[in-house]
Amino acid sequence: MTRKPTLSFWQIWNMCFGFLGIQFGFALQNANVSRIFQTLGAPVDDIPMLWVAAPLTGLLVQPIVGYFSDRTWNGLGRRRPYFLAGAVLATLALLAMPNSPSLWIAAGLLWVLDASINISMEPFRAFVGDQLPPAQRPTGYAMQSFFIGIGSVIASLLPWLLAQAGVGNTAGPGQVPDTVRYAFYFGGAVLLLSILWTVLSTREYPPEALDAFDDAHAGLAPSSEGPAPQTLGLGMAALLIGAAGTALVAWRALDRQLYVLSLGIVVFGALLLLRPLVRGGGMYASIVDDLLRMPQAMRRLAVVQFFSWFALFSMWIYTTGAVTAVHYGTSDASSAAYNEGANWVGVLFAAYNGFAALAAVLIPPMVRRLGLRRSHLINTCAGGAGLLSFLLIRDPQWLLLSMAGVGIAWASILSLPYALLSDSLPAHKMGLYMGIFNFFIVIPQLVAASILGFLLKTFMGNAPLHALAVGGVSLVLAGLFTLRVPEPHRETHA
């Protein structure tokens, strides 16, 4: 057999079902962690710095997990051991986070939670590439988007639903309401059980079988030996730029959150400069070399991903502050109005994920008609319009309409960039390249965590609403840059 067999609908369903639980945990984190931080005493302009844990853990964890999962084969398979380990750790973090006695313990648990979710999430992207023939991969990614939407709807609604059922939605100063605590407990159970479903209901091809399929060596040519030739020059440039930025922040006593960006550039430069000193291969050498030798489609998608995830991160960390301040008239995290507004944000997040689940069904025929690039442009512009409409809408009920556009963009971001990229990745490095591709999801979030608080205080009157407008413009730019990405030849299979 030289071609992977076509899988049935239910086989694809089973292999993607674990994403329901992953997104359940991710959605609880996105909708409620800012609320937990504010409840434990965090000022609104410090929240981006506390959130830096989430993207930073993804930056570190995903390429490492991808590298090792490419080389793993045991009784559970290649990717499934990582699904299961991440699920157990994430469940424990979800049980602990709403019981945090202090702000810093909550911030530490965010590191644990996000790292654990990333341990499970990264192999799921590679799992689709491993198991499905090229013609079915867009269907697999769309199925993942569907489960992401469904899981996020339920998870985002949980605190609001529990409040409607009579569970306490307010608590004393420094106390997380019962609605949030019970939602996290339920989310931990869902995450673990759904990933167990995928682990137990699927099988994986052994390495020798994967290597024999005709798509195993498609895409990239084998990397040449030794460091990529641009390592030294890029490393020196990054080191100088980062050092100059760090000195400027210290000299002008600028917002300390800017150190995240400047020191991050320094670390990146130092890692590149160290590469020529490393003899042979290994994880570090493979990550650096393949990062610098990535295909053209991946380079251009990096820009698309930057603007997309910058916008999403702005929305996740500032929607609660914007809606409670503008639409509910309070920033007092212990007040009934604030907690009512925070619960409504959960409903809004559920709404955009519900719209995303519907869009995941409609995107494949849209792509067949318009192509991948134009479809993504239309979808991200819909999301940009949704975020920009927060500037005009004052009735919180009408924000549901804004979330329709955001949901369309969210479904597209979770599927079409992977469809645009899929033909460029060789099977033996599928996990590693999916991990490297995550850099372009994480880096914009680190940039947002570094500069958004500074921009908000310096230029936007410390109003979270304006951060959502920045996100709206960013989504439109993401769509425009998609037009520069080469369209795969297998367009009819999207």
N, C-alpha and C positions, 0 to 999 in steps of 0.2 A: 504494500500500500504506500503510494507516494503522496497522496492527497489526504488531508484530514477529512474524516467523514462529516457530513452536515448533521448538526444536532437538531433534535426536536424542540418545539416551543418549551415543553416542560423540563427538558434537560438544561436549556438556557435559564429558565426560571430558577431551577434549583441552584445552579452555579452562581447566580446573582443574588439569591435571597438573603445571604448574609449582609449585603449592603443595607438592608432594612435596619438591622441592628446598629451597624456602624453609624448610619446617619441619624438614628435615634439618639445616640450619645452625642454626636456632633451638634445636632439641633438643640438639645437641652443646654449644651455648653454655650452656643451662640446666643440663644435667647435669654439666658438667665445669669451668666457669669458676671456681666456688668452690673446687674442688679445685686448679686451677692457682694461684689466688691464695694458698691456704694452703701449697701446695708452695713458692711463692716467698717465703714468710715473713709473710703477712698474719695478724694476730690475728683470731680469730673475730668479735669485736665490731666490727672495722673493715670486715668484708666488705660490709655494706649500703652503706657510703659508696662503696666501689669499684664496686659494682653500679649506682650512681646513673647511670652513663653510659648504660646500656641504656634506661631509660624517658625520660631527658632527650633523647636523640637522636630517639626517636620523637615526642616532643612538638614538636620543632623541624622535623623532616623531613617528617612525613606531611601536615600541612596545606599546606606549600609544594609538595610533589610533587603533591598533589591539585589545588591551584590551577593549576599549570602544565600538568598533564596534561589538565585540562578545556579548555585552550586550544591543545593540541598537535595537529598533523596533518602527517605526513610519510610517507615511503615505508614505514615500519614501522607506521604507524597512530597511534593516540591514546595508548593505555596501554602498548603493547608496547615502545617505546623505553626506558621506565623499568624494565620487567621486566629487559631485557637489561643495561642499565648497572648496575643494582643487583647482578645476578648476577655480573658480572665483578669488581666491587669486593669483594663478599662472599667470593668464592672466594679472592682474594689474601689477605684477612684471615684466613681459615681456615687457609691454608698457613703464615702467619707466626705466629699466636698461640701454638701449643705450643712454639715455638722462642724465646719471649721470654727475653732474658737477665736481666730484672729485673721486679719487681712493677709498676713504673710504666709500663714499656713494654707489659706485658700489659693494664693498665688502659686505656692509650691505644688499643690494638688492639681492645678491647671497644667503644670508641666507634666505631671505623671499621666493625667487623663489624655492630654493631646499626644504624648509620645505613644501611649498604648493604642489609641485609635489609629495612629499612623502605622504602627507595626502590623495591624490588620488591614488597613486600607491599601497600602502600597502593593502588596501581592495580589489584591483583587484586580487591579488594572492589568498586571502582567498575566493573570489567570485567563482573562478573556483572550489575550494574544496567544497563550499556550494552547487553549482548548478549541478555539474556533478557527475555521478556515477564513482567509481574508474577506470573502464575500459576506460572512456573517458577523464580522467584528463590529461594524456599526450597529447592528441589531443588539449585540451584547452590551455595548456601551449605552444604548438607548434604554435597555432593560435596567441597567444600573441606575440610570437617571430616574426611571419610573419608581424604583424602590427608594431612592433618595427622596423623591417627592412625597411618597406615601409615609415613610418613616418620619420625615420632618413635619408633616401636617399633624400627625398624632402627638409627637413629642412637643412641638411648640404650643399645641392647644392644652396640654395636660394641666398646667397650673390654673388656667381659666376654667377648665372643666371641673377640676377639683373644687374651685371656689364656688361654682354653681351648685355643686353637690353639698355644700355646707362646710367644707374644710376651711380652717382658719387661714385668711389671706393677709393678716397683719401680725406683727410680733413686736416685742419690745426692742429698744435700741440695741443694735449689734446682733439681733436674732433673725435668722432666716425663717420666713413664714412656712407653715406646714404644707401649703400648696406646692412650694418649691421642693421641700424635702421629699415628700411622697412621690413627686414626679421623677426625681432622680433615682429613688429606689426602684420604681417601676421600670425606668429606662435601663437600669443595670440588668434586670432580668431579661428584658426584651433583647438587649444586645447579645448577651451570652447565648440565649436559646436560638436566635436566628442564625448566628454563625455556626453553632453546633449543627443546625439543619444542613447548611452547605457542606460542612466537613464530612457529615455522615452520608449525604445523598449523592456525592460526586466522586469521581475518580480522576486521576491525572495520568498523562502519558509519561512513561519513564524517559530519562534523558536520551537513550539510544533511539527510541521511537520518535521523539521530537526532532532529533537531528536528521532522521531519514525522510521527513516530509519535504515536499518541494518548496515550501515557503521558508524553510529554516534559515537559509542564507540570503534571503532577499534584503534589499535596502543597502545598508552600508557595506563597503568593502572592508576587509580585515584591517585593523589599525596597524600601522608600521611600528617597529620596535623603538623604544626610547621615548623621551618626553616629546610632546608636540612642540614644533619649532618656535611658536609664539609665546611659550611659557615665560621665559625670562623677561621679555619686553613688557608683557601685560602685567606680570607680577610687580615689576619695578614701578610702572605707572600707577597701579592701584595702591601700592604702599605709599608713594609720595602724595597722591591725592588724599588718601585717608589720613595721613599724618598732618597734612596741611589743614584739613577740615577739623581734626581734633584740636589742633592748636588754635584755630579761629574760634571754636566754641568756647575754649577755656579763656582766651584773651578777652573776648567780648562778653563773657559771662552769659552766653545764650542758654536757651532751654536745655537742661541736662538730657532730655530725651534724644537730642540730636547726636549724642555720643553713640547711640545704637547704630546709626548710619555710618558715622565716620570711623568708629572702631571696627565695624563690620567690614568696611573696605580695606582697612589695615590687615585684618586677619586673612581676607581673601588674597591680598597681595603676598603675604608671607607664605601662605600655602602654595601658591604658584611658584615662588622663588625656591621653595624646598624641593620641588619635584625633580630638578636635575640631579639632586644629591641622592635620590632614591634609586638603587640599582634593581633591575628586574621589574617584575610585575607586582601583584598584590592589590588589595582593595584601594588604598590611597592612590596609587599610580593609575589604576584603571579608571577611577572616578575623574581624576584631573584630565587624563589624556582623552577620554571619551567626551568629556564636557567640551574640550577645545576642538574636537573633531566631529562634533555633531552635524547632522545633515542640514542643508540649507532650509528645508521646510521647518525644522525644529528651531533654527535661529530666528526665523521670521515669526514663528508662533510665539517665541519668547516675548516679543513686544506686545502681541495681542494679549497674552496671559498677564503681562504686567499691568496693563490698564484695567483688565477685567477684575483681577483680584484686589487691586488697590481700591476699586469701587466697592466690591463686596465687603472688604474689611472695614471700610468707612461706614457702611450700612450696619454691619453687625455690632460695632462698638458704640455707635452714636444714635441709633434709632430710639433706644429707650430714653436717653437723655433729651432727644429732640421732641418726642411725642409727649413725654410727661411735662416738659417745660412749656411747650407751645400749645398743645391741645388739651392738657389737663391743668396747666397753670401752677405747677409746683416743682421744686427740686428737692423737697424734703423726703428722703427715702423712707422715713418711718410713718409718713402720712397715709391716710386711706386713699386720697386722690392719686398719689404717686403709685401706690401698689395696684390701683385700678388701671392706671395708664400702662404700667409695666405688664400687667396681664393682657391688656389689649395689644401690646407689641407682640406678645406670644401668639395672639390670634392673627395678627398681620403676617408674622413669619410663617404660621401654618398656612395662611392663604397663598403666599407666594410659592410655597412648596407644593400646595395643591394644584395651582396653575401650572407648575413645572411638571407635575405628573401627567397632566392632560397634554401639555406641549410635547412631552416625550413621545406620545403616541402620534402626534401630528407632524413632528419634525422629519421622519423618514420620507413621507410623500412630498413634503415641502422641498427636501433636498433633491429628490428625483426630478422635480420640476425646475428649480432655480439653481441647483448646484450648492456645494458646501459653503463656499465663500459668501455668496450673496445671501444665503439663508442666515448665516451667522451675523452678517451686517444688519439685516432687518431685525433679528432677535435682540442683539445688544442695544440697538437704538431704541427698541421698545422698552428695555430696562432702563436706559438713560432717561427717557421721558418719564418713566414711573418715579424715579428718584427726584428729578427736577420738579415734579408736580407737588412734592411736599412743601415747596415754597408758596404755593398758591392755595392749597386746601387747608381749611381750618376745622371742618367737621371730621372727627376721627373716623367716623363710619365710612366716609368717602375715600379714606386711605386704602380701603380694600381694592379700589380701582387702580390705584398706583401700584399695588402689589401684583396685579395681573401682568403688567409690563415687566416687573422684576422677575416674576416666575418664568416668563418666556425666555428671558435672558439667562436665567439660572439653568434651565434645562439645556439650553444650547451650549453654555460654557462647560457643562459636565459631559458633553458628548461630542460635539462637532470638532473641537481641537484634536481630540484623540482620533477621530476618523480622518482628519487631515494628515495626522502624523503616522498612522498605522503602517503604511507601506514602507516607511523609512527605517524600521527597526528589525534587526536580525533576531531570530529566535533565541540564540544562545546569550544575548544580552538584553532580552526583553525586560527583565526585572531591573537591571541597572539603569537602562535608559528611561524607564518609567520613573525611577527614583530621581534621576537627574532632571527630568521634565518637571518634577515637583519643585525644583529650585525656582522656576518661573511662576510658581504659585506662592511660594514662601517669601521670596525677595520683595515683591511689592507689598506684602503684609508687614514685613520688617520696616520698609521705607515709610509706610503709612503710620506704623506705631511710633516711628522716630519723629516724623515731621508734622503729623496732624495736630497734635497738642500744641506745638509751637505756632503753627499757622492759625489755629483757632484763637489762641490768646492774643497773637500779634496783629492779625488782620481781620478777624471775624467776630470780634466782640465776645469771644468765648461762648458762642451760640452753636450748639451741636447741629442745629438745622442746616447751617451752612456747609458742614462736612458732608451731608447727604447731597447737596448740590454739586460739590466737587466730585463725588462719586458718580453722579449722573453724567457729567461731562466726560469723565474717564471712560464710562461704558460706550459712549458714542465714538470716542477715539479708538477703543478696542475694535469696534466693528469696521472702522475705516482701514485700520492696519491689516485686517484680515484679507483685504483685496490684494495684498502683496504676497500672500502665501500660495505656493504652487498647488493646484488642485490635483488630487490623485486620479489616476486613469480609471479606477474602478468606481466611478461616480454612480453608475446605475445600481450598485449594491448598497448605497448609503441608505 
